[in-house]
C-alpha cells in the first residue's frame, strides 16, 4: 500500500467534492439471548463496511479480496469510518476484531 505524504488519516476521503459513501452490511451470526420483559436482545453479528479511498494506491492485489488483508501497521495509517453502536447496556462488553480487505 502506498500512502501519499500529504495523506491525512483523520479526514474522510472525498469523491467529487462530497464525503465518501460507506456501505454497511450487518450479518447476524447468532441470537445469544432474548429478554422480552426488558426488551433486550443479545446478538453476535458481523459488520461489513465498504468504501473507496482514492488517496491510496495498492500494488500486487490478488483477485480474491480475502487474500488482500491489510496488516496492523497499515490499518493505523489510513482513514477508517467511525462506528458507534447505540442502545447497548452500560455493562455490555464489546469485542471488536478488525480485518480489512482490499477489493
Backbone bond lengths (Angstrom), bond angles and torsions (degrees), N, CA, C in turn:
res aa  C-N    CA-C-N  psi(-1)  N-CA   C-N-CA  omega(-1)  CA-C   N-CA-C  phi
1 X - - - 1.442 - - 1.521 107.96 -
2 X 1.322 115.44 135.04 1.455 121.25 177.95 1.525 108.07 -111.34
3 X 1.334 115.46 123.67 1.455 121.46 178.67 1.521 107.33 -113.20
4 X 1.329 116.01 121.31 1.450 122.53 178.92 1.527 109.74 -58.88
5 X 1.328 117.51 145.54 1.467 121.02 -179.14 1.523 112.21 -64.07
6 X 1.332 118.16 -21.13 1.472 122.00 178.55 1.530 112.37 -90.49
7 X 1.310 117.18 0.63 1.469 121.75 -179.17 1.531 109.87 -62.06
8 X 1.332 115.97 133.09 1.459 121.52 178.41 1.527 108.03 -118.84
9 X 1.323 116.18 103.99 1.466 121.15 -173.07 1.523 113.20 -66.86
10 X 1.315 118.77 -19.11 1.467 121.14 179.33 1.532 112.03 -81.64
11 X 1.338 117.80 -9.28 1.461 121.44 178.80 1.521 110.21 -105.17
12 X 1.336 116.84 134.05 1.469 118.76 177.83 1.523 110.84 -70.64
13 X 1.319 116.85 155.20 1.464 119.54 176.18 1.530 110.41 -68.55
14 X 1.321 116.04 153.28 1.457 121.99 177.16 1.515 108.96 -118.77
15 X 1.336 115.98 145.37 1.455 121.92 174.75 1.521 106.94 -127.71
16 X 1.308 116.88 118.68 1.466 122.97 -178.37 1.526 111.40 53.20
17 X 1.338 116.41 43.52 1.454 121.31 176.41 1.515 115.49 79.69
18 X 1.334 117.96 0.33 1.464 121.88 -179.89 1.520 109.80 -116.39
19 X 1.342 115.87 149.06 1.466 119.41 175.90 1.521 109.23 -58.51
20 X 1.296 114.63 146.51 1.460 121.03 -178.93 1.530 110.86 -63.26
21 X 1.322 115.70 144.82 1.461 120.39 174.34 1.526 108.96 -85.22
22 X 1.323 115.63 138.41 1.458 121.22 177.97 1.520 107.40 -113.76
23 X 1.326 115.99 118.23 1.469 120.94 176.08 1.516 108.32 -81.08
24 X 1.326 115.97 135.57 1.461 121.85 -178.87 1.521 109.21 -121.70
25 X 1.322 115.79 131.43 1.456 122.41 176.76 1.524 107.51 -129.55
26 X 1.328 116.55 128.84 1.466 121.32 178.52 1.522 108.24 -111.15
27 X 1.321 115.73 126.40 1.460 121.93 178.39 1.523 108.26 -117.84
28 X 1.339 116.30 109.11 1.464 120.45 178.80 1.522 107.45 -75.90
29 X 1.336 115.65 120.90 1.454 120.21 -178.41 1.515 111.93 -92.01
30 X 1.333 115.66 -35.44 1.469 118.39 175.91 1.523 110.07 -163.11
31 X 1.319 114.56 151.63 1.461 122.04 173.96 1.520 105.67 -97.91
32 X 1.329 115.45 114.15 1.461 120.60 -174.60 1.523 112.58 -85.00
33 X 1.321 116.57 -36.11 1.460 119.45 -175.27 1.527 109.33 -163.15
34 X 1.329 116.44 141.17 1.463 122.36 173.64 1.517 107.36 -124.38
35 X 1.329 114.90 122.19 1.469 120.97 178.92 1.529 107.90 -116.19
36 X 1.324 115.68 90.65 1.455 120.82 -174.07 1.526 112.61 -61.72
37 X 1.318 117.14 -42.00 1.463 121.11 -177.21 1.531 110.51 -60.76
38 X 1.323 116.92 -40.46 1.469 121.98 -178.93 1.528 112.86 -90.45
39 X 1.313 117.04 -2.29 1.465 122.85 -175.87 1.526 111.51 54.43
40 X 1.321 115.78 46.50 1.457 121.90 179.51 1.524 110.61 -123.10
41 X 1.308 113.72 150.39 1.458 120.16 174.95 1.524 107.81 -140.03
42 X 1.317 116.24 139.46 1.461 121.27 176.13 1.520 107.81 -109.62
43 X 1.318 114.35 128.19 1.456 120.57 -177.84 1.518 110.86 -126.58
44 X 1.300 114.16 151.78 1.454 120.25 165.55 1.521 104.03 -109.39
45 X 1.324 116.18 124.21 1.455 118.88 -175.19 1.517 111.14 -142.68
46 X 1.315 113.94 165.33 1.455 121.18 178.24 1.530 107.23 -121.24
47 X 1.323 115.96 126.59 1.459 121.30 174.82 1.522 108.37 -98.41
48 X 1.308 115.77 130.90 1.457 119.95 175.92 1.526 107.25 -118.81
49 X 1.309 115.68 122.84 1.453 122.47 178.86 1.518 108.27 -114.35
50 X 1.334 115.22 141.20 1.461 118.69 -179.06 1.535 108.20 -139.37
51 X 1.347 115.52 129.61 1.453 121.22 177.83 1.515 108.87 -153.54
52 X 1.313 115.07 168.24 1.471 120.19 178.49 1.522 108.51 -118.46
53 X 1.320 114.98 129.85 1.461 121.29 176.57 1.529 106.91 -117.39
54 X 1.319 115.56 98.31 1.468 120.75 -175.28 1.524 112.68 -70.83
55 X 1.319 117.21 -6.00 1.470 120.81 178.34 1.526 111.78 -79.50
56 X 1.324 116.94 -10.50 1.467 121.79 -176.99 1.518 110.61 -105.06
57 X 1.329 115.30 149.38 1.459 121.67 175.55 1.520 107.98 -125.23
58 X 1.322 115.64 134.00 1.462 120.79 -179.56 1.514 109.32 -118.51
59 X 1.322 115.27 143.60 1.461 121.21 179.12 1.520 109.76 -123.32
60 X 1.316 115.15 156.04 1.464 122.96 175.38 1.526 112.75 56.72
61 X 1.337 116.22 42.33 1.462 120.07 179.02 1.520 110.45 -76.89
62 X 1.308 115.50 144.66 1.467 121.76 176.48 1.528 108.58 -95.19
63 X 1.312 117.22 157.65 1.464 120.76 179.62 1.517 111.64 -64.08
64 X 1.313 117.29 -39.01 1.455 122.17 178.44 1.532 108.24 -79.20
65 X 1.341 117.04 110.92 1.464 121.77 -175.65 1.525 112.46 -58.07
66 X 1.322 117.30 -30.62 1.473 120.13 -178.52 1.534 112.06 -69.34
67 X 1.311 116.55 -11.58 1.467 121.17 176.67 1.531 111.55 -91.30
68 X 1.341 116.26 -0.89 1.467 121.84 -176.53 1.526 111.56 -110.31
69 X 1.289 117.98 46.90 1.464 121.69 -178.85 1.520 111.01 -72.82
70 X 1.330 115.66 142.38 1.455 120.84 174.34 1.514 109.50 -87.06
71 X 1.308 115.81 141.70 1.450 120.65 177.28 1.523 111.38 -75.99
72 X 1.316 116.08 165.90 1.465 123.16 -178.49 1.529 110.83 -55.10
73 X 1.310 116.76 -42.71 1.470 121.66 -179.13 1.528 110.89 -62.34
74 X 1.329 117.40 -44.58 1.466 121.20 -179.24 1.523 112.24 -67.82
75 X 1.314 117.32 -37.41 1.461 121.26 -179.45 1.528 110.56 -58.20
76 X 1.313 117.44 -36.23 1.466 121.40 -178.35 1.524 113.13 -81.54
77 X 1.319 116.98 -0.53 1.468 120.92 179.50 1.521 112.49 -100.44
78 X 1.316 118.25 -8.81 1.468 120.71 -173.73 1.522 112.24 -120.32
79 X 1.334 115.24 163.18 1.458 121.66 175.89 1.526 108.90 -71.17
80 X 1.326 115.73 137.29 1.458 121.67 174.73 1.522 107.89 -128.99
81 X 1.330 117.37 141.70 1.462 119.14 176.89 1.528 110.66 -62.65
82 X 1.299 116.24 143.79 1.465 121.10 176.90 1.521 107.75 -85.00
83 X 1.317 115.68 126.87 1.468 121.15 179.85 1.519 108.18 -114.24
84 X 1.329 115.73 123.68 1.457 121.86 178.27 1.519 107.55 -122.38
85 X 1.322 116.42 126.16 1.466 121.21 178.13 1.524 107.27 -101.62
86 X 1.320 115.72 114.66 1.456 120.86 179.48 1.520 110.14 -92.58
87 X 1.300 116.22 170.66 1.469 122.82 177.75 1.520 112.38 62.71
88 X 1.316 116.00 38.13 1.454 119.46 174.08 1.526 108.01 -107.90
89 X 1.312 116.81 142.54 1.460 118.00 178.02 1.526 110.59 -63.48
90 X 1.314 116.36 147.27 1.470 120.94 -178.00 1.516 112.32 -58.12
91 X 1.309 116.40 -28.75 1.457 119.39 -177.53 1.527 112.79 -86.18
92 X 1.316 116.83 0.66 1.464 120.25 -176.88 1.522 111.06 -67.16
93 X 1.301 114.94 142.62 1.454 121.99 174.81 1.520 106.57 -110.63
94 X 1.305 115.92 120.55 1.455 120.40 -178.73 1.513 109.42 -105.50
95 X 1.294 115.39 133.20 1.457 120.87 175.54 1.515 107.14 -113.18
96 X 1.313 115.97 121.55 1.446 121.07 -179.56 1.511 108.49 -116.14
97 X 1.311 115.33 122.63 1.458 120.90 174.09 1.526 106.94 -112.56
98 X 1.298 115.34 119.81 1.440 120.58 -175.36 1.519 110.48 -101.27
99 X 1.309 114.92 126.29 1.458 120.21 174.99 1.520 106.87 -137.85
100 X 1.310 116.50 121.62 1.449 121.09 -179.30 1.514 109.51 -108.56
101 X 1.310 114.46 131.67 1.459 120.75 175.43 1.511 107.97 -118.18
102 X 1.306 116.73 139.77 1.448 122.36 178.22 1.515 108.59 -93.66
103 X 1.339 115.48 123.28 1.466 121.02 -178.44 1.502 109.58 -103.11
